[in-house]
């Protein structure tokens, strides 16, 4: 559901950008597409729950674009449930001084990336949650880019405590510590106290 909301926001932002570039009003575009101006307005704001793919495709066509939709594998549904439980375990250990925002999007137009959670308070922290580790180098590159593009001061890589994940971490500890110098204990102490951890951290829960 959260991913779907991000897609709707991205389509709406594109529609607004294309409409404004063409010098058209919402009323003009809505009339040409055969939809209400209010529906277009809500869609441009990413708030429409009623717009169908057909409606979005027609609006794109009116503005000289073609809507393309493709599905990509992101893991079985059970992975999302496990990830939510993992995030909740960290949330319970975090001081209320940090405002917790799940699925916090990267503040770049049309960028569909998001932190699994973002903490804002004494310092901004992006949280990336992984229930099963695989390619650590690729994961760290992805996190570093998200940190750069979102402007958060700190990053926490949150990992489920399993034998597999601990083996992966042990095998790449030097690589991890270069980017995530704080261990679980020090990171959780800082988050629980509501203060800046002072560096990026790895938390295994």
N, C-alpha and C positions, 0 to 999 in steps of 0.2 A: 504493500500500500504506500509506503514512504517513497519507494523507488518510482512508483507510478506518479506520485505527486510531483517529484522532481522533473519527470518527463513532461508533464502538463505545464509546469512553470517554464521549462525551456522552450516549448512550442509557443506558448503565449508571448514570451519575450521576443522570439523571432518574428511573430506576426506584428507586434507593435513596432519593432524596428523597421520591418519592410514597409508597413503602412506609412509610417512617418517619413521614410526616405522617399516614398512615392508622392508625398504631399496630399494624402487622402485622409478624410475624416473616418471615424468609426462608423458613422451612419452610411457613408458612401460604400464602404467595404461590406458592411452587413447587408445592405440592400442588394448588392451585386451577388452575394453568396446565398441570399435567401434565408438569412437568419436575423434574429433580433439584435439591435445595437447593444442591449444589456448583456446578451450572451457573449458577444465579441469582447465587450469590456471586461467581463469576468474572466474570460479565457486569457486575455492579455495580461491580467493580474495573476494568472495561475490559480484561480479560485473556482473555476467552473467544474461541477461534477456531472453536468448533463451533456457536455459536448462529446459527440461520437467521433471515431476516426474519420468517418465520411465527412462530417462537418469540418474537421481540421484540414482534411485534404482539399475540400472545396475552397476554404479560406486561403490556403497556401496557393492554390491555382489562380484565384482572383488576383493575388499579389505577385504572380509570375514565378512561383516556385512549386516544386513537386515534393510532397510529403513521402518520405521513405521510412518504413518501419521494419526492423529486424530484431529477432530475439537472440540473446546470447546466454549460454549456460552460466549460472552463478552459484551452482551447488544445489543439493536437494533441499526441500523446504525445512526439513528438520534442522539444517544448519542454522537457519535464521533463529529458530527457537533456542538452540543452544547458545548462540551468540548473545541473544537478549538476556539469558540467564547469567552469562559471564559478565555482561555489562552491569547488570543489577548488583552482582556481588561487589563490583568496584564502587558503584553508586552508594551502597550502604556504608562503605568505608570512607566516604568523602565528606568533608566538613560542609555545612550549609553556607559557609562563606563563598563557596564556589557555586555558581548557577550552572546547572546541568542541562545541556541541550542535546537530545538524541538526534542522530542523522542530521548533523549541522552541515549545510552545503558550503562549498568553497565559494567565496564572494566574487566570482568572475562570471560575467554574462554567458549563458549557454553552457557553462561547465557543469557536468552532471556528477562530478566527484563530491564526496561528502565525508566528513569524519563520522565514525560510528557514534561518537559523542564528543561534545566540546564543553570544556569547563571554563567559565569566565568569572574572575574574582580578583584576588591579589595578582594573578597573572593568567594569561590565556593559555589553555592546554588542549591540544588535539589528541583524542584517544582513538587508536586503531585496535580493534579486537579480533583475535584469531583463535578459532577453536582447534584448528589443526594446521601446524606449520609445514611449509614445503620449501619453496625457493626463497631462502632468507635474503639473499642479495637483492633479488628483484623486489621483495617486500620492502626492504629498507630504502631502495631507490624511490619507490612509490611514495613512501612516507615522507622522505626528504623533500620531494617535489610538492607534496601537499602542504608541508610546513612552510615552504617558501611562498607558495601561491596564496595561502590563507592568512599568513602573517601571524600565526600563533607563536608565542614565545617558547613554549615547551611542547614536547610530544611524549605520550605514554603508549608503549606497545603492550597491550593487555593480552596475555596468553593463557589459555586453559591449562590447568595443571594435570597433564597426562604423561605417561611414560614416554610416549612418542615425542611430545613437545619438549620435554626435559632433555631427551637424548639429542634432539636437533639443536637446542640451545647450548648444551655442553660441547657439541662438536664445532660450534661457531662462536664460542664465547668471546674471542678476541675481536672478531668482526662486529659483534653486537655491542661490546663495551665501547668501541670507538665512537659509535653514534648514540648509544644509550648507556651512559656511564653509571647511572644510578640503579641499584638493585631493588628488589621487591620491598624489602624492609624500609629502606630510606625513602623510597617514593611514597609508600603508604603512610609513613610517619608524617611526611609533609602534607599530603592530601588530607589526612585525618585531622591535622592541626590547623588546616585552612591557610597554609602559607605556600609561598613559591618553593618548589623543590630545588631550584637553582640549576637544573640541568634536565636533559631528557632521561626517561627511565623505562626500565623493563619490569613489568609486574606479572608474576605468575600466580594465578588464583584458581 
